[in-house]
Amino acid sequence: MSKLADLKSRVSYQGLLLGGFALLASGLLGLADYNTRDVIQLRMEEDLRASLTQVIPHTFYDNNLLADTTYIDSTGEQLGQDKTLVYLARLEGKISAVSFRLVAPDGYSGAISLIMGIDKEGNVLGVRVLAHAETPGLGDKIEQNKSNWILSFNKRSLDNMTKKQWAVKKDGGEFDQFSGATITPRAIVNAVYRGLEFFKRHQVELLAS
């Protein structure tokens, strides 16, 4: 066999071998994805359920919050999506509260993902941060395990506070800012206010769900 033919044979063999390994790796990855998909989905549902129970007290519902939902058009409402998935809390069949996710796009280090709960009268039941990239030791005080600042939204509404009060104290409002970190709390205050406006605009529709 000539050297050229021998070289072609080796290249062909190596190509087949490499292709075989790639096919095997692809198959193993696919199998791993298939086997872990249900587990990942279960963990995501558990995390979401935990977040929902923090923003809607269990005394407000006797239904399955994850299964009782509706989509509301939120185009132009600056919540972070054009359609917002709303979780409906029912007590004896009647809507008592709602919860939905929203985004504060203007955090110091980028977007801040939130979830909030609102009772049927429009009062905040709770707000929690789902994800953020704020500066440790400064902006991360928005997390409840770092400070109680996020609890300052509880029982607030558009009715018991003026629009001017819905701001950090540095801007003449009612909410504390963090020392050296005003942008982060300002972004969340504004996002929660938009969330309350969204609820008020769709209150009749939601309570009739």
C-alpha positions in Angstrom: 0.0 0.0 0.0 1.3 3.4 -0.9 2.1 6.0 1.7 -0.8 8.2 0.3 -3.3 5.3 0.5 -2.1 4.5 4.0 -2.5 8.1 5.1 -6.0 8.2 3.6 -6.9 5.0 5.4 -5.7 6.4 8.7 -7.5 9.7 8.3 -10.7 7.8 7.4 -10.4 5.6 10.4 -9.7 8.6 12.7 -12.7 10.4 11.3 -15.0 7.4 11.9 -13.6 7.0 15.4 -14.1 10.7 16.2 -17.6 10.6 14.7 -18.4 7.5 16.8 -17.2 9.3 20.0 -19.2 12.4 19.1 -22.3 10.3 18.5 -21.9 8.4 21.8 -21.4 11.7 23.7 -24.4 13.2 22.1 -26.5 10.1 23.0 -25.3 10.2 26.7 -26.1 13.9 26.9 -29.5 13.3 25.5 -30.1 10.4 27.9 -28.9 12.5 30.9 -31.2 15.4 29.8 -34.2 13.0 29.5 -33.5 11.5 32.9 -33.0 14.8 34.8 -35.7 16.8 33.0 -38.5 15.8 35.4 -36.3 16.4 38.4 -35.3 19.9 37.2 -39.0 20.7 36.5 -39.9 19.5 40.0 -37.2 21.6 41.6 -38.4 24.7 39.6 -42.0 24.1 40.8 -40.9 23.7 44.4 -38.9 27.0 44.2 -41.8 28.8 42.6 -44.3 27.4 45.2 -41.9 28.5 48.0 -41.8 32.0 46.5 -45.6 32.2 46.2 -46.1 31.2 49.8 -43.9 34.1 50.9 -45.9 36.7 49.0 -49.4 35.2 49.6 -50.0 33.9 53.2 -51.6 30.5 53.3 -54.7 31.9 55.0 -55.6 33.5 51.7 -56.2 30.4 49.7 -57.3 26.8 49.7 -56.5 26.0 46.0 -53.4 25.0 44.1 -51.7 28.3 43.1 -49.5 26.7 40.5 -52.5 25.2 38.7 -54.9 28.2 39.0 -53.5 30.8 36.6 -54.5 33.2 33.9 -52.6 35.3 31.4 -53.1 39.1 31.2 -51.9 41.3 28.4 -49.3 43.6 29.8 -47.9 45.1 26.6 -46.5 48.5 27.4 -46.9 48.1 31.2 -43.2 47.7 31.8 -43.5 44.5 33.7 -40.9 42.7 31.6 -43.2 40.7 29.4 -46.0 41.3 27.0 -48.2 38.7 28.7 -48.1 38.2 32.4 -48.9 34.9 34.1 -51.0 35.7 37.2 -51.4 33.1 40.0 -54.9 33.2 41.5 -55.5 32.7 45.2 -59.0 31.5 46.0 -60.7 30.9 49.3 -63.9 28.9 49.0 -63.9 29.5 45.3 -63.6 33.3 45.4 -60.5 35.3 44.4 -58.8 36.6 47.5 -55.4 37.6 46.1 -53.1 37.4 43.1 -49.4 37.0 42.4 -47.2 37.6 39.4 -43.6 38.1 38.4 -42.2 41.3 37.1 -38.9 42.9 36.4 -37.1 46.0 37.6 -34.9 46.6 34.5 -32.9 49.5 35.9 -31.0 48.0 38.9 -27.5 49.1 39.4 -26.1 45.9 37.9 -28.9 45.1 35.6 -32.4 43.7 35.7 -33.9 42.5 39.0 -36.5 39.7 38.9 -39.4 40.0 41.4 -42.5 38.3 42.5 -45.3 40.1 44.4 -48.6 39.3 46.0 -51.6 41.6 46.2 -54.9 41.1 48.0 -58.2 41.7 46.2 -58.4 45.3 47.6 -55.0 46.2 46.1 -52.8 46.0 49.2 -49.3 44.5 48.9 -49.1 41.1 50.7 -45.5 40.6 50.0 -42.6 41.2 47.6 -39.6 39.0 47.1 -36.5 39.1 44.9 -36.1 36.0 42.6 -32.9 36.9 40.9 -30.4 39.9 40.7 -26.8 40.8 40.1 -26.5 43.6 42.6 -23.3 44.4 44.5 -22.7 42.1 47.5 -22.8 44.1 50.8 -24.7 46.9 49.2 -27.5 46.2 46.7 -28.0 42.7 47.9 -29.9 44.0 51.0 -33.0 43.6 48.8 -32.8 39.9 49.8 -34.8 39.1 52.9 -32.1 37.0 54.3 -29.8 40.0 54.2 -32.2 42.7 55.6 -35.9 43.3 56.2 -36.1 46.1 53.7 -38.2 44.2 51.2 -40.9 43.8 54.0 -41.5 47.6 53.9 -43.9 47.1 51.0 -46.3 45.0 53.1 -49.8 46.5 53.4 -48.9 49.4 51.1 -51.2 50.3 48.2 -52.1 53.0 45.7 -54.9 54.1 48.0 -53.0 54.5 51.3 -50.0 56.3 49.7 -49.7 59.1 47.2 -47.6 58.7 44.0 -45.0 61.0 45.5 -44.7 58.8 48.5 -43.9 55.8 46.2 -40.2 56.7 46.1 -37.1 56.4 48.2 -36.5 59.0 50.9 -33.7 60.6 48.8 -36.4 61.4 46.2 -38.9 62.6 48.8 -40.7 59.3 49.3 -41.4 56.9 52.1 -38.9 54.1 51.4 -35.4 53.9 52.9 -32.4 53.7 50.5 -29.2 51.8 51.4 -26.1 53.7 52.3 -24.1 53.9 49.1 -26.7 52.2 47.0 -29.8 54.2 46.1 -30.3 53.0 42.5 -31.2 49.4 43.6 -34.0 50.3 46.0 -35.3 53.0 43.7 -35.6 50.5 40.9 -37.6 48.1 43.1 -39.9 50.8 44.5 -40.7 51.9 40.9 -41.3 48.3 39.8 -43.7 47.5 42.7 -45.6 50.7 41.9 -46.0 49.6 38.3 -47.1 46.2 39.6 -49.9 47.8 41.6 -50.9 49.9 38.7 -51.1 46.8 36.6 -53.3 45.1 39.2 -55.6 48.2 39.4 -56.1 48.4 35.7 -57.0 44.7 35.5 -58.7 44.3 38.9 -62.2 43.8 37.7 -61.0 41.2 35.1 -58.9 39.4 37.7 -61.5 39.2 40.4 -64.0 37.8 37.9 -61.6 35.0 36.9 
